[in-house]
Amino acid sequence: MRNLLIGLLIGILVGGGIVFFAFGGARSAAAKPGEPIKPPDPQHPGAAQVVIKEDLLNEVLTTIFQQMNPPSFPLQAASVSPGDDQFRVVQALEEQCDSRIQVLPEGSGVRTGVAFKDGKITAPIAFKGSLQSIVGCIQFQGWAQTHLDLRFDAGQQAVYGVVSVDTVNLDGVNPLVSGIVTPIVQSTLNSRVNPILLLRGEQIGMNVPVASAGGDLKARATDIRAEVKDDEVIFSVDYTFEGEKANSGA
């Protein structure tokens, strides 16, 4: 049973890593889902534990960049308001300039990837892009430093990741252009990837037929905790169990 749970959790976590870096059109969230996942309780380690290695997710990223198209998506200005100069720049977007950002496997002295270190999950993202503005088409390149917070929604039986962009670093861009591009890049990254669904109910729960007992054994996650160590993250999961007898009339 323990191995079954571990297998299901690993499968969906790897999928979650792909969703994060593919930026598959995720919509922005009005509020952060669930509650922050806390560190593990030494007195109660949890019913099941899953260890995810940093190298595993980075191998997923390497495969995406080598065998698929580089992730890209249109720029948006969710962080500006109609009274801002940046908003007027966005209003001037024209079709002849792509106005998109593309994630790169490597650039600006950094490699796009995931790092588990010092109790945090961080992810530097290299990128390039273009923005049509009132001064013409602006080409830019750089990298963003981001971090990922984990949250558990018991009602939805789901674990989410919430990505936050800490800094945006542009290469060789004058301050005026940087003041226009930086908030747009930051708001685009934040809104496109949040929230990230890492674990769904069918992955963290369980419904196992027990023929000899004439019914099904069901499990529901009541608490999930996580500990980020160097090169790995450890999830501890608590469950409540219940038995359901098979329908004798079936």
N, C-alpha and C positions, 0 to 999 in steps of 0.2 A: 504494500500500500504506500509506504513511504517513497519507494523508488518511482511508483506511478506518479505521485504528486510532484516529485522533483523533475521528472521528465516533462510533464505538462508545463511547469513553471519556466523551465529553461527554454522551451520552444517559443512561448509567447514573449519572453524577454528579448530573445534574439530578434523576433519580429518587431518589437518595440524599437530596438536600435535602428532597424531599417526604416521605420516610419519617421523617426527623428531626422535622419539625414537625407531621406528622399523628399522631405517637405511636401507630402502628398496632399496639398490643398486643405490642410487642417484649418478649421475656423477658429477665430479668437474666442476666448471664454470671457464672459462678463464677470465671473467670479471664479476663484480657484476652487476646484472640486475637492470634496472631502476634507480630511484633516491631515496635517503634517505627520509623516511617518517618524516615529521616535526611535532613539537608539534601543538596542536590545536590553532586556532586564536580566542581569546576571543570575537572579534567583529563579527565573522562569524562562529558559531559553527558547521555548516554543515547540510545537508538535512536529514541525518539519523545518529543515534548513536547506537553503539553496545557495550555492556559491557560484557567482558569475565572474569570470576572469576578464580583465581589461583586454587581453589579446584577442579574445573571442569576438568582441564587438568591433575591434579594429580590423579583423579579418573580413567581417561583413562589409565594412566600408571599402576595403580594398577591392572586393569583388564588385561592388556597385560601380566604382570608378573605372575599373578595368573592363567590365563586361556589359555595362549599361550606359545610358546617357548621363552626363553630369547633371545633378539636380539644379533646376532653375525655376524662377517664378517671378511674376511682375512686382515691381516696387509699389508700395503704397505709403501714404502719409498719415497713419492712424494717430501719430503723436502731435499733430499740429492742428490748429483751429483756423477758421476763416480770417481772423485778424492778423495771422502771422505772415511774414514774408515767404516762409517756406510753402505755405498753402497756395499763394499766388504762383509760385514756381510750379507746383504740382498741377495747377489748373492749366498751365501752358503746355502740358504734355502733348506731343504730336506723334503720329504713326511712324514717321521716318526715323525716329530714334527708338530703339528697342525698349528702353525703360524697364530693364529686367536685371536681376542679380543672379549670378551663377556660382554655385559652390565648386571650388577647386580642390583636387586631392592635396595640392601643395602650392604655396605661394607666399610672398612677403616674409620669407624666412620661417614659416610655420607649416606644419602638416596637419590637415584636418583629421581629427580623431577624438577619442574619449580617454580621459585620464582619471583614475581612482587614486586619490592621494590626500593625505592630511584630513581625512574625514569628509572630503568633498568629491562630487562628481563634476569635473570640468570638461569643456569641449571647445578647443580653439577651432575656428572655422575660417579657412581661406576663401576668398571670393573675388570676383570681378564683375563689372556691370556697366550700365550706361543709363543716363537720365536726361531726357529732353527738358530743357529749362528755357527761361527767357533770354539766356545768354548763349543758347545753342545746346548741342548734344555734349554732355559731360561724360567722359570715359573715366572710370575709376577702378582701383584695385586695392586690396588690403586684407585685413583679417579682423575677426571679432572674437573676443574672449567671452565665453558663456559659462553658466553653471546650471545644474539640474537639481531641483528639489523634488522629493518623492512625497506623494500624498495617497491616503487610503480612504475610499468612500465605502463604508460598511453597507449602506443602503443599496448602492449599486453593485456591491461586491466587485470593486474594481480598484486597481492601483494606477495612478496617473503620475506622469512626470511633468513638471512645469519648468520650462526653460526661460532663463533671464539673461539678457545680454548685458554684460558688465561694462565692456568698452568696445568701441569701434575705432580701428586704426587704419587710416588711409595713407597710401604711398604718394609722396611728392605732390600733395594737393595744397593749394594756398588756403589760408584761413577762411576766406569768404566762401569758397566752394565747399570746404569741409563743413562749414556751418549749415549748408543746405543739404549735403548728402548724408552726413552722419546721422541725424535724427530719423531720416527716411529709411536708411538701412537698418537702424536699430528697431524701429517700429515694425518694419516688414518681417524681420526675423522673429520678433516676439509674437506677432499676431499669426504668422503662418504655422508655427509649430505647436502652439498651445491650445488646449492641453493635449499631452501625448498619452494615449491609452496603452499602458504596458501589460496589465493583467485584467482579463475579463472574468465574469462569474464562472463560466464553464471551465476556465483554466485553474482558478484558485479553489473552486469547490470540488465536489465529488459526488457521483451517483454510480455506485458499483453494485451490480446484481450479485446476490449471495444465494445461489440455488439451494444449497443444503439447508438454509434457514428460511427459505420460502419468501424472500423479499429483497428489498434494496437497502443498502447502507448509504446514507447521505451525509455530507459534511459541508459546513458553511464556515467561512473564515470570519473570525470575530476580531482579530487583531493581527496586524502585520508590522513588524519592526525591521529596521535595516541598519547595518553597520558597514561603513565604507572604510576599508583598509587599503594599504598600498597594493595596487594591482588587482584588487578584487572587492566585490560588494557581497555581503551575506544577508539574505532575507530570512527572518524567522516568522513562521506562520502559526497562529493558534486557531483551533477549530472547536465547534460544537458538533456533536454527532447525533443522528436520529435514525431509527429503523422504520421502514415502511413495508408492511406486508403486501405480498402480491395479491391482486384481485382474484379471489377464488372462483368467481363466476366467469372469468375470461376463458 
